[in-house]
């Protein structure tokens, strides 16, 4: 079967991202994972996810591990590898992507609204919050008010911890939003 170049590249990127996430999760679960144990642990995780290992899968995993060390996501320690703070952030980003792609079959009719008040002196943090909300799938209502139609409390809690915003960000569950036609269209939800 013929696959277009863009489709093939997209599929390749998706596989690399999945492999990266599996390796980061494996290292996170153990703390420090011996180099010799990385491949079997990752192969086991791939098996549980239903991914069939290819003939050169061990080599691919070793190459991915080396790339992540060069990128600063993993670091050598005591004959093994451990997650770096940058690796922990990357793992959270990958987990947020997964959550953004998971939607329930039926909407419960409630909006999840996130409001935040981050001072001007922390503009970089404010930009990271907005970027993360877009990645999850939130839509902007006003400057620091964002809406999403599905339960995402766990993701927001993880985001608050990761960005260290605490009470500067509040999660609300609301029954209705005035003039929500635009939001319903964006999220492909039933009209009134």
N, C-alpha and C positions, 0 to 999 in steps of 0.2 A: 504494500500500500504506500502511495506517495504522500509525503507530509511536506508542507511548505517550509521554507527556511525559517520564517519567523516562529511558526508553530514548534519546529524542532528545537530552536533556541530557547523558547519559553519553557518547553518540557525539560530541557537540560538544566535551566536555572532553577526550576521547581525541585528537581531531584537533588541539586547541590544544596538548596536551602533545607530540604528535608534531612539530608545527611548531616549538615552542619548542626541542625537542631538536635538530632539524635546523639551526636557526639557530645555536644554541650550538656545535654540532659544526663548522659551517662557519667560524665565527669562530675557534674553537680551532685548526683545521687551518691557518689562514693567519696567525694572530697578530693582525694588525690588518686588518680587512676594510673596504675603502672602502664608503661608503654606497651608491654606485651599483652596486657589485658584489654587494651582499647579495642582492638579488632574483634575479639570474641564477644565482648559486651555489646558493641554496636551491631554486630551480625545478629545477636540474640534479639536486640530491640527491633531490628529490621524484620526479623522473622515474625515477631509478635504483631507487627503492623501489616503483615501480609506482603512485604516486599521480598521478592525472590532474589537472593544474592547471585550476582553474575560470576563468571569464572575468575575475573580479576578484581573482585569486590574488596579483598583485603588490601590490595595495592591502592585502590581508590580511597579507602578509609585512611590509610597511612598518608596519602597525598593531601587529603582534606585536613587531617590533623596538623600536618606541617604548615599548610596555608594559614590555619587558625593561629598557630604559634607566631608566624610572621606578621599576622594582622594584630597581634597583641590580645587575642581572645583567650588563649591558653598560654601557660608558662610552665617550663620545666621546674620540677622540685623533687628532690629525693628520688631520682630515678623514675619519676612519673610525670604526669601533667595535672595541673589544677586550673580551675577557672580564674581568670583575672577579673577585676571589677568591670573592665570593658566587655569581657565575655559574659558576665552576669547581665549587663544591660542588653547585650545582643540577644541573649536567650529570652529575656522578658519581651523584647521587641518581636521576636518570632512567635512567642506565645500570644501576644496581643493580635498579631496577624491571624493566627488560628481562630481566636475568639471572634474576630470581626467577620470571618467567613462562616461561622456557625449561626444559623438563624432558625428559630422554631418554625414549625409548619404553619401555626396559627398565631396571630397577634392577640394578646390579651386585652387590647384596648387602652393600655396605660402607657404614658410617655415617661421615659427616664430623662430627667433634666439635670444637667451638671452646671453648677455656677461656681465661679472662682473669682477671687479678689487678690491678685498678686501685685504688690507695689511696683511702681515704675523702676525702682532701683534693681529689681529682679527681672528685667525685661527678657533676658535669655531664657529664664525658667518659664515665663509666660508663653514664649514662642514654642518651647518644647512641649508644654501642656497642649497648646492648640494643635501642634503637629501630631501628637499622640492621639488626640480625640478624632482628628481626621482619619488617621490610620485605623482606628477602631470602627469608624463609620458614622460618628456623630455628625449632625448638621448644625451649623451656627444659626442661632435665633437672633442674638445680639452680641456685642463685643465679647463678653465673658459668660454668655449663656448658650448652652449647647443642648440639643435634644437627640434622643435615640429611642426607638420603639420597643426594644427588647431588654430583658433582664441582663444587666452587665455589672451588677454590684461587686462581684468578685474581681473583675478586671479593673474597675475603678479603685477598689481598695489596693490592688497590686500597684496600680499607677501612682496612687498617693504615696505609698511607701517608697517606690522607686524614685520618684521626683522629690520626695520629702516636702510635700505641701501640707499635709495634715488638715487643720481646720480652715486653711485658705481655700479649700475646695469642698463643696457640699453636693451630695447626691440626693435628688428628690424624685419621688414617684408621683406623677400627677394624672388625674383622670381626663383632663381636657386642656387643650391649648387653643386660645382664640385664633381663628383663621388658620387652621392647621392643614388646609388644602394643599399648599406647597409641600409640606412635609410628607403628607400621605402619598403624594405623587412621587416624590423623591425615593421613598421607601417602598413604593409599589404596594401600598396598603389599601384596603377597601375604603371607598368614599362614604360619607354619611348616608 
